[in-house]
Amino acid sequence: MTNNGRIEPRGLKMLIVDDEPVICKGLRLTIDWAALGIEVIGEAYDGEEALQIMGEHEVDVVLSDIRMDGMDGLQLAGQVRQRYPGVRMVIISGYEDFDYARQAIRLGVNDYLLKPVNIEELTGVVGKLAEDILRQKQEGGKDEVKLWLTNMARQGMAYRKAAPASLQGAQFRILASQLSCYQERYAELGQEEYEQLQEQWIESLHRQLARPGLKLVSIFDHENLLITLAASDNLLKPQEWREWLDGFVPGLIPGAELHCGASRTYTDAAETADRCAEAAELLRYAVLKSPAVLEEEVIREWSAAREPAALDIADTVQNLVSALFKQDAGETEELVAEMLRFFRREAYLLHEIVTVYEELFALLRQRLRKSGITGMDYGRQSPDLYLYNSYDALQALIRKDMGDLLELIEQNGTDRSYWIVEKAKRYIEAQYRTDLKAFEVAAWLKITPSYFSYIFKQSTGKGFTEYMNELRIEQAKALLAATHDKVFEIADKVGYKEYKYFVTVFKSYTGMTPKEYRGLRASEDLSSKDG
């Protein structure tokens, strides 16, 4: 271990995949992989070649481009997930399209980085994965049942080793438990202090659930996910399992609260991998009001009744962009809080919030990039929902993202008044047919009329009235040339309620009356046809 308590990875194997040999070579030689304890065992130029190499050599990490001839990076990710679930995968893409990132996340890709890749970022991402791989390899200890259960939980059905002979039982069940509000309550604990809490967690759980003829084995599949295998010497009736689960107390650790998911019972130990996944999946629902132990029957009823409304992402992005460019931290904070209130009210699960937010953030980043904001070319990891396992934790994470964007905009020196005016223009274009006043636009923007008048003139070179008249007259000219509507009807359509005033304004801008303009355009059209 290093001085800071982190595990120093050694002897891990990495495969680089890109259809451009020069890119493969660059990725291989630019970074000192050996310093990370990683050996680059080869290069592949498409997904099929990568799978062939993986079938012949041990691979821990795959670093792959997303767009390649033949089998591309996403197809490769799907195959790796199916054939080699223990292999970690990092995708590199020159495309910021959110659909690519969303597909990659669904395929179990561990990170998604944008080109041009920041070397420090790539080094940090792969180094973190290497540490995690080694930590998993080192866990399990000498107890063969714990080692087998660890591999069952982490590798799923890909781990085909039979249960050890020491695991005896006529019937089994898996419990998955986690500490609630981890990020708020335990993230700052030191390693030794947290390990003591984990020991207390196991001891308390086993003490509460112990009964004759029932053996309990527990392993940590994650620092905040305890998998417990209950092996019964005899077949128990459903009521007996119910009485056993009633012994689970959420507050069995003083000062802490646990959530628990219980798999269905099973008699074939080979099902253990599926039952581990089932129990852990149930924990997703713990963010809602829930019983002490979550079971499939309860969740099925909840799922059938739950129909959360969709968040208006486009409107939310627009409001956030406005607040960010105004450098209004208070408004930004309130928009985030409002979004989380919506998620709570609609009973969103945390992974559903993350999916929506990732799409929102991708759109938000695109809007900022179009404005010339730089410094956002970095890969973002989705939050670990075993650590950020509450609404408040996700809200704090989103707040931090928005705070970073506020700081980034300020550092870029972008004139935020420009974006206020751009928003005002869009509003004016939608409302110019009405008797719109400058103070109404200012109220809609939530700024003072004097400030609006000042920044509008600075940005457009025109006062509000002049800008409105020009917009309306241009629309009137188009209608005079393209329709047979009466002039007073056109005046009303473009926002002038007084016909004489419309004629006066039209003449001041064009040098002729509306009728003269229509006659001129008609004669010009006739001449062009004759020509």
Backbone hydrogen bonds, N-H to C=O, Kabsch-Sander energy under -0.5 kcal/mol:
donor,donor_aa,acceptor,acceptor_aa,energy
2,T,6,R,-2.9
5,G,2,T,-1.8
12,L,37,G,-2.5
14,M,39,E,-2.7
15,L,61,V,-2.3
16,I,42,G,-2.0
17,V,63,L,-3.0
18,D,44,A,-2.3
23,I,20,E,-1.1
24,C,20,E,-1.9
25,K,21,P,-2.5
26,G,22,V,-2.2
27,L,23,I,-2.8
28,R,24,C,-2.0
29,L,25,K,-2.4
30,T,26,G,-2.5
31,I,27,L,-0.7
33,W,31,I,-1.9
35,A,32,D,-0.8
36,L,32,D,-0.6
36,L,33,W,-1.4
37,G,34,A,-1.7
38,I,33,W,-2.2
39,E,12,L,-3.3
40,V,38,I,-0.5
41,I,14,M,-2.1
41,I,39,E,-0.9
42,G,14,M,-0.8
44,A,16,I,-2.6
47,G,71,M,-2.2
50,A,46,D,-1.9
51,L,47,G,-2.3
52,Q,48,E,-1.9
53,I,49,E,-2.2
54,M,50,A,-2.4
55,G,51,L,-1.6
56,E,52,Q,-0.7
56,E,53,I,-1.0
57,H,53,I,-2.1
60,D,13,K,-2.3
61,V,13,K,-2.1
62,V,88,R,-2.5
63,L,15,L,-2.8
64,S,62,V,-0.6
64,S,90,V,-2.6
65,D,17,V,-2.3
66,I,92,I,-1.4
68,M,66,I,-0.7
72,D,70,G,-0.6
73,G,66,I,-1.8
74,L,66,I,-0.6
76,L,72,D,-2.5
77,A,73,G,-2.3
78,G,74,L,-2.0
79,Q,75,Q,-1.9
80,V,76,L,-2.9
81,R,77,A,-2.5
82,Q,78,G,-1.6
83,R,79,Q,-3.1
84,Y,80,V,-2.7
87,V,84,Y,-2.2
88,R,60,D,-2.8
90,V,62,V,-2.8
91,I,111,D,-2.7
92,I,64,S,-2.8
93,S,113,L,-2.7
100,Y,97,D,-0.8
101,A,97,D,-1.3
102,R,98,F,-2.9
103,Q,99,D,-2.6
104,A,100,Y,-2.6
105,I,101,A,-2.5
106,R,102,R,-2.3
107,L,103,Q,-1.7
108,G,105,I,-1.6
109,V,104,A,-2.5
110,N,89,M,-2.3
111,D,89,M,-1.1
113,L,91,I,-3.0
115,K,93,S,-2.7
119,I,117,V,-0.6
122,L,118,N,-2.7
123,T,119,I,-2.7
124,G,120,E,-2.4
125,V,121,E,-2.7
126,V,122,L,-2.6
127,G,123,T,-2.5
128,K,124,G,-2.3
129,L,125,V,-2.1
130,A,126,V,-2.6
131,E,127,G,-2.2
132,D,128,K,-2.2
133,I,129,L,-2.7
134,L,130,A,-2.5
135,R,131,E,-2.5
136,Q,132,D,-2.2
137,K,133,I,-2.2
138,Q,134,L,-2.1
139,E,135,R,-1.3
141,G,138,Q,-0.6
144,E,142,K,-0.6
147,L,143,D,-2.5
148,W,144,E,-2.5
149,L,145,V,-2.9
150,T,146,K,-2.8
151,N,147,L,-2.2
152,M,148,W,-2.4
153,A,149,L,-2.7
154,R,150,T,-2.1
155,Q,151,N,-2.8
156,G,152,M,-1.1
158,A,155,Q,-1.4
159,Y,156,G,-1.8
160,R,158,A,-1.0
167,L,164,P,-1.9
168,Q,166,S,-1.0
170,A,232,S,-3.0
171,Q,232,S,-1.4
172,F,266,Y,-3.4
173,R,230,A,-1.7
175,L,228,T,-2.7
176,A,261,G,-2.8
177,S,226,L,-2.3
178,Q,259,H,-1.9
180,S,257,E,-2.7
181,C,389,N,-0.6
182,Y,179,L,-0.6
183,Q,387,L,-1.4
185,R,181,C,-2.0
186,Y,182,Y,-3.2
187,A,182,Y,-1.1
189,L,186,Y,-1.7
194,Y,190,G,-2.5
195,E,191,Q,-2.4
196,Q,192,E,-1.8
197,L,193,E,-1.6
198,Q,194,Y,-2.4
199,E,195,E,-2.2
200,Q,196,Q,-2.3
201,W,197,L,-2.3
202,I,198,Q,-2.3
203,E,199,E,-2.6
204,S,200,Q,-2.8
205,L,201,W,-2.3
206,H,202,I,-2.7
207,R,203,E,-2.3
208,Q,204,S,-2.4
209,L,205,L,-2.0
210,A,206,H,-1.1
211,R,214,L,-0.5
214,L,211,R,-1.6
215,K,231,A,-2.9
217,V,229,L,-2.1
219,I,227,I,-2.4
221,D,219,I,-0.8
221,D,225,L,-1.8
222,H,225,L,-1.3
225,L,222,H,-2.1
226,L,177,S,-2.8
227,I,219,I,-2.9
227,I,225,L,-0.6
228,T,175,L,-3.1
228,T,226,L,-0.6
229,L,217,V,-3.4
230,A,173,R,-3.1
230,A,228,T,-0.6
231,A,215,K,-2.9
231,A,229,L,-0.6
232,S,171,Q,-3.2
232,S,230,A,-0.6
233,D,213,G,-3.0
240,E,237,K,-0.7
241,W,237,K,-2.0
242,R,238,P,-2.3
243,E,239,Q,-2.4
244,W,240,E,-1.9
245,L,241,W,-2.7
246,D,242,R,-1.8
247,G,244,W,-1.5
248,F,245,L,-2.2
252,L,249,V,-1.9
256,A,253,I,-2.4
258,L,250,P,-2.4
259,H,178,Q,-2.8
260,C,292,A,-0.6
261,G,176,A,-3.0
262,A,294,L,-2.9
263,S,174,I,-2.8
266,Y,172,F,-2.1
269,A,267,T,-0.6
271,E,268,D,-2.4
272,T,269,A,-1.8
275,R,271,E,-2.3
276,C,272,T,-2.5
277,A,273,A,-2.0
278,E,274,D,-2.3
279,A,275,R,-2.5
280,A,276,C,-2.3
281,E,277,A,-2.2
282,L,278,E,-1.5
283,L,279,A,-0.7
283,L,280,A,-0.8
284,R,281,E,-1.6
285,Y,282,L,-1.7
286,A,283,L,-1.8
287,V,284,R,-0.8
288,L,285,Y,-1.5
294,L,260,C,-3.2
296,E,262,A,-0.5
299,I,295,E,-2.2
300,R,296,E,-2.5
301,E,297,E,-1.4
302,W,298,V,-2.1
303,S,299,I,-3.0
304,A,300,R,-1.8
305,A,301,E,-1.5
306,R,302,W,-1.4
307,E,305,A,-0.6
313,I,311,L,-1.6
316,T,312,D,-2.1
317,V,313,I,-2.8
318,Q,314,A,-2.2
319,N,315,D,-2.3
320,L,316,T,-2.4
321,V,317,V,-2.8
322,S,318,Q,-2.1
323,A,319,N,-2.3
324,L,320,L,-2.9
325,F,321,V,-2.4
326,K,322,S,-1.6
327,Q,324,L,-1.1
328,D,323,A,-2.5
329,A,327,Q,-1.1
332,T,328,D,-2.3
333,E,329,A,-2.6
334,E,330,G,-2.1
335,L,331,E,-2.2
336,V,332,T,-2.1
337,A,333,E,-2.5
338,E,334,E,-2.7
339,M,335,L,-2.1
340,L,336,V,-2.3
341,R,337,A,-2.3
342,F,338,E,-2.0
343,F,339,M,-2.1
344,R,340,L,-2.6
345,R,341,R,-2.7
346,E,342,F,-2.4
347,A,344,R,-1.5
348,Y,343,F,-2.7
353,I,349,L,-2.0
354,V,350,L,-2.3
355,T,351,H,-1.8
356,V,352,E,-2.1
357,Y,353,I,-3.0
358,E,354,V,-2.7
359,E,355,T,-1.5
360,L,356,V,-2.4
361,F,357,Y,-3.2
362,A,358,E,-2.0
363,L,359,E,-2.1
364,L,360,L,-2.5
365,R,361,F,-2.6
366,Q,362,A,-1.9
367,R,363,L,-2.2
368,L,364,L,-2.1
369,R,365,R,-2.4
370,K,366,Q,-2.1
371,S,367,R,-0.8
371,S,368,L,-0.6
372,G,369,R,-2.1
373,I,368,L,-2.0
378,Y,376,M,-2.1
381,Q,379,G,-0.5
385,L,383,P,-0.8
387,L,384,D,-1.4
388,Y,384,D,-3.2
389,N,387,L,-1.3
394,L,390,S,-1.8
395,Q,391,Y,-2.5
396,A,392,D,-2.3
397,L,393,A,-1.8
398,I,394,L,-2.6
399,R,395,Q,-2.6
400,K,396,A,-2.0
401,D,397,L,-2.0
402,M,398,I,-2.5
403,G,399,R,-2.5
404,D,400,K,-2.5
405,L,401,D,-2.0
406,L,402,M,-2.5
407,E,403,G,-2.2
408,L,404,D,-2.3
409,I,405,L,-2.7
410,E,406,L,-2.1
411,Q,407,E,-2.4
412,N,408,L,-1.9
413,G,409,I,-0.6
413,G,410,E,-0.8
414,T,409,I,-1.2
416,R,414,T,-1.0
418,Y,415,D,-1.4
419,W,415,D,-0.6
419,W,416,R,-0.5
420,I,416,R,-1.3
421,V,417,S,-2.3
422,E,418,Y,-2.2
423,K,419,W,-1.9
424,A,420,I,-2.2
425,K,421,V,-2.7
426,R,422,E,-1.8
427,Y,423,K,-1.9
428,I,424,A,-2.8
429,E,425,K,-2.7
430,A,426,R,-1.2
431,Q,427,Y,-1.3
432,Y,428,I,-1.5
434,T,431,Q,-2.1
436,L,434,T,-2.2
440,E,437,K,-0.6
441,V,437,K,-1.6
442,A,438,A,-2.4
443,A,439,F,-2.1
444,W,440,E,-2.1
445,L,441,V,-2.0
446,K,442,A,-0.8
446,K,443,A,-0.5
447,I,442,A,-2.3
452,F,448,T,-2.4
453,S,449,P,-2.7
454,Y,450,S,-2.0
455,I,451,Y,-2.6
456,F,452,F,-2.5
457,K,453,S,-1.9
458,Q,454,Y,-2.2
459,S,455,I,-2.0
460,T,456,F,-2.7
461,G,457,K,-1.9
467,Y,463,G,-2.4
468,M,464,F,-2.5
469,N,465,T,-2.6
470,E,466,E,-2.4
471,L,467,Y,-2.2
472,R,468,M,-2.6
473,I,469,N,-2.9
474,E,470,E,-2.2
475,Q,471,L,-1.7
476,A,472,R,-2.4
477,K,473,I,-2.7
478,A,474,E,-1.7
479,L,475,Q,-1.9
480,L,476,A,-2.7
481,A,477,K,-1.8
482,A,478,A,-1.6
483,T,479,L,-2.1
490,I,486,K,-2.1
491,A,487,V,-2.4
492,D,488,F,-1.7
493,K,489,E,-2.1
494,V,490,I,-1.9
495,G,492,D,-1.2
496,Y,491,A,-2.9
497,K,495,G,-0.7
499,Y,497,K,-0.6
502,F,498,E,-1.9
503,V,499,Y,-2.3
504,T,500,K,-2.2
505,V,501,Y,-2.7
506,F,502,F,-2.9
507,K,503,V,-2.4
508,S,504,T,-2.0
509,Y,505,V,-1.5
510,T,506,F,-2.2
511,G,507,K,-2.5
517,Y,513,T,-2.5
518,R,514,P,-2.4
519,G,515,K,-2.5
520,L,516,E,-2.6
521,R,517,Y,-2.5
522,A,518,R,-2.2
523,S,519,G,-2.3
524,E,520,L,-2.2
525,D,521,R,-2.3
526,L,522,A,-2.1
527,S,523,S,-2.4
528,S,524,E,-2.1
529,K,525,D,-1.6
530,D,526,L,-2.4
531,G,527,S,-2.5
